[in-house]
Amino acid sequence: MPDHPIDLSIAVEPQPDYRDANVVIQGLIDFNAAHAGGTAPQELLVTLRDNEGKVVGGLSGDTWVGWLQVHALWLADDVRARGLGRALMLEAEREAVRRGCTQAFLETLSFQALGFYEKLGYTVFSRLDGFPPGGARYAMRKPLEPARAD
């Protein structure tokens, strides 16, 4: 068993502070970078703004080791069903290709956008039933090529 100070404590934080969470996340990023040739994920944010500059949709993700990972895609209710989700995805894919990515990865829940992503060329490679209860969580991937990202 490794030596460690007696004054360590483990606690579930009742009101998590994002700065503490960032310490944990940055620690993992640094560890991963040490095992991936020194590279760290590069954040990717694509926004949709109204004429007043307010964010009414967007995509958050990152690019790392040749992969685009989409963490979140969201559109306000009043701007849905206009092709804007597709436009956000394609813009993120174009930027990922520009950054040297050849693959994309995302997860979606059964009540979210499985069919939407399939129409964009994503394929399911993993299904976790019961997450959420009565539904499923899907992991999806798509090869990225300059011609396909347009």
N, C-alpha and C positions, 0 to 999 in steps of 0.2 A: 504494500500500500504506500503511495507516495506521501512524502511529508508535506503537511500544509499547516498554516497557523491555526491555533486553537480558536481564535476569535472570528472564524468564518461562520456565516449563517445563511440558511436557505429560507426564502420567504415568498409567498404568493402576494404580489403587490395589490392591495385593494383598489388603488387608483393609480394605475400605471402612468409613469411619466415618460413621454415620448423620448426624452433625452436618455433615460436609462435603457429603453428599448434600442435606441440607436447605438449605444455602446455594444450591446450584444450583436446587433446586425453588423456593425463595422468590424467587430472581432472576427466574425465568420467570413466576411468579405476579405479581410487581410489573410486569414488562414487559407481560404480557397485560392487567393492570388498567389500565395507561396507555392501552391501545388499546381498552378496553371500557367507557369512561365511568367509570373509577375503581373498578369493581366487581371483587372477587376471589372465588374459589370459597369457599363456606361448607361446611365439613365436615358430613357426615351419618353418624352411627353408630347403628344399631339393634341392640340386643343381645338375646340369649336367654340367660337365666340359670337355673341349677338352684336348688333350695331352700336351698342353701348360698351362693348368690351367685356361683358359678363360671360364667364365660362358656362356654356349650356350643354357641353358634352366634351368627351375626350377619351384618349387612350393613354394608359400608363404602363410602362414596361421597361425592359432593358435589353441591351445586346451584350453578349459575352461569349467567348470561345466559338464564334461562328453561328451563334443562335440568337434569334429574337425570342424573348419570352414576354408575352402579353400578360400583365397582371390584372388589368381592369379596363373594361370598355363600358362607357356609360353615356346615355343621351337623356336629356330632360324629356318628359312626356310630350311636350308640345312640339318637339322637333323630330320625333320618331317617324318612321315610315316614309322618309324622304330620300333614302339612299345615303344618308350621312354616316351611318355606321360603317357601311361598305367603304365610303371615301376615307374615313379615319383609318380603317384597317389597311387599305391599299397605300396610304401615305406612310404609315408605319413600316410596311413591308418594303417600300421603296427606300426609305431611310436605312433600314436594316441591311438591304443589299448594298447600299452605298458604303456602309460600315464594314462590309465584307462577310455578312451573314449568308449562309446557304440553307438554313433550316429555321422554322418557326415552331413554337410550342405555346400552348395555352390550356387552361382548364375551364370547363363550364358545367353548370348544374342542369339537370333535366328540365327545370322550369325557366331556364335562361334562353340560350341562343344556339342550341346544338344544330338545328337546321340552317341557321344563318351562316355559321362557320363552315358547314359542309358545302354550302353553295359557293363559298370562297375557296374551296379546294382543300380544306382541312379534313383529315381522316382520324377516326377514333383509334387509339392504340391501347386504351385502358378504360375499363368501366368499373366503378366502385358502387355496387348496389347498396341501398339503404343510407346514402349520404346525399341529401337529407332523408329522414325516414319517409319511406314510400316513393323515393325518387332515386336518382343516381348522379354521380360525379363522373365526368368524362375528361380524359386527357387526350389532347388532339395535337397533330403535327402537320406540317406542310413544307415541302421543299420550296426554297426560294431561289428563283433564277431571275436575272434582270428582265427577261421578256415576260415572265409570269407576274412580276411585281408591278407591271404597268396597268 
